[in-house]
């Protein structure tokens, strides 16, 4: 009998924890939450979720002393999944909060959409994602997005997953079992369940 996967979700105070917890519980996982450096360090599989403002989430991470532990586990290639704002926090910074540093594990600054030409901002709804050759966890398909900011350049050392909305941008990145998703896999139906299952089994 296979062991039940244990997933730890970081409490950033800016995340919709209920949907993330429900998504993993629906896959039969044991789910925990943490806001401690020890919890981040010891987690078998860690999820960094987030919605809302970059600065508020980054300051919450700093106030709990989590930044170094998050960087360490990502650099060590330990199973970590950043969702929506959680992926953006992995970057060097964001136009949304000039001067507020991100975790810096993904090269690049998160940019706002150009709302000209009739594009609705934030992007809300389903959109097609296209993984590059070499992606093992994020499949091709339709995912659910809710975002006003995004990364537009493929960072060195990461496999990119692309999407088109007011121009090309990164729907996700992966490096081994470290994955960042700009979309919400926990809200993406069968597609999202397939992605989360791949990540759990990787």
N, C-alpha and C positions, 0 to 999 in steps of 0.2 A: 504493500500500500504506500503510495507516494505521500511524503509529508505535506501538510497544508502550508501553502506559501504565507509568509508573514510580511506585511507591508506596513511601513511607518510613514505617516503623513505629517509634514511640518506644519505647525500652527503659526501662520504669519500674521494673523488677525485681519488679513485682507483677502481671504480665500473663501470660496463656497465649499466648505468642508463636507457638507452633507452629500452633495452629488459625487464628490471624489470617493468618500467612504462607501457610499452605496454602490458605486461602480465596481470597486474591488471586492466588496462583500458578495456581490452578485456573481463573481467568478469563484467563490468559495474560499477567499482569502481570510486570514485573521488580520484585522486592521487595528493599528494603534496610532495615536497621535503623540507628538512630542514638540516641546519648545526648549529643549535642553541640549547643550553640546554633547553630553554623554549619549543621549538618544540618537542624535545624528551620527555619531561615531560608531555606535553599536548596531545600527539598523542593517538588517540583511538586504532589504530593498527599501529605498527612500524616495518619497514623492515630494517635490517642492511645488505646490499649487499657488494660484494667485489670481485675483481679479482686482480691478481698481487701479490705484495710483502707484507708480514706480517708487516714488520717494517714501511713501508711507510703509510699503512693504520692505524696502531696503532698511529703513530705520528700525522696523520691528525685528528684522534679522540681527541688526547690530545690537539692539537692546538686550537680546537674549544671548549674545555672544556666539552666534551660529556661523558667522561668515567663514572663519578659518576652517571649521569642520566641514562645511559644504565644499569649499575649494579642495580640501585635502582628499575627500572621497571621490570627487569628480576627476581630479588629476590622477588618482590611483586607479581609475577605471572601475570603481565599484558601482553596482546597480543603482542608478539615480535617474529619476524622470521629472523634468520640469514641464509644467503645464501652464500655457497662456502667459500670464505675467511671470510665472515661475521660470519660463524659458528666457524672457526678456531680462530677468535679474541675473542670468548667467553671463550676459554681455558686459562690455566695458562701461556702458552708461546708456542713457536715454535722452532724447530731445525733450521728453516730457518733464525731466528734472535735471536741467543743466547743473553740473557741479556735483551731483550725487553719484558716486561711483557704484557700478554694479560689481558682481563677483569677479569679473574679468577672466573667466575661463573660456569664453567665446570672444574672439576678436570681432569688434564692430560696435557701432553705436545704433541703438534702436531709433528708428525715424518715424515721424508721423506721416500719414497718408496726405497726398494733395487732394483736397476735396473739390478741386476744379473739374471741369468737364462732366459735371453731374454725378460724380461718385458719392455714394452715401457713406458718411463716416459717423460712427464706427461701422465696419463690415459686420453684418449680423446675418448668419445663415450658413447654408451648406455650400461648399466649394470643392472643386477637384484638386487633389494633390498628386504630384508626380515625383516619386523617389528616383534619385540618380542610381546608375548601376553601382552595385556594391552595398546598397542599403539592405539590411537583413531584418529589421524590426518594423519599420514604418512601411506599410504596403500602399500600393496605388488604390485610389478610391475617393469617396466623398466624405469630408469631415465637417464638423460644425465649428464655425468661427464666431467670435465676438471680440473684435479688437480694433483699436484706433491707431496702434503703433505696430511696427514690424521691422525686422532685419532684411536687408536687401542684397547683401553680398555673402557668398559662401565662405565661411571661415576656414583657414588652413587646418588640416588635420581632422576635419569633420566631413561626414557624408551628408550632402544637402538633399532636402525634399522641397520641391518648388510648388508655388501656387501663383495664380494670376488674379489680381484685383487692383485696379488703378496702377498697373505695372507688375512686374515679377517681384516676388518676395519669398522669403524662406518660410514655408509651412512647418518645417521641422528640421532638426539636425540629429545625427546620431554618430556615436563613436563607441563601438563595442556595445556595452550594456548601459551607457550613459546616453540619454535621449532627451531632447527638448522639443516640445510640440507647441506651436503657436495656437493651434486649435484645441478643442476640448475632447479628448478621446472618450471621457466618461459620459459625454452627451451625444456621442456619434454613433449610437446604435450598434448594429452588427459589425460595422467597420471598426469602431472604437474598441469593441470587445476583442476582435481579432488582434488588434495592435497590442492591447494590454496583455493578452495571453502570450503573444510572442515575447514581450518584454519579461514577463514572469518566468517563462521557460528558457530564456536565453542563458 
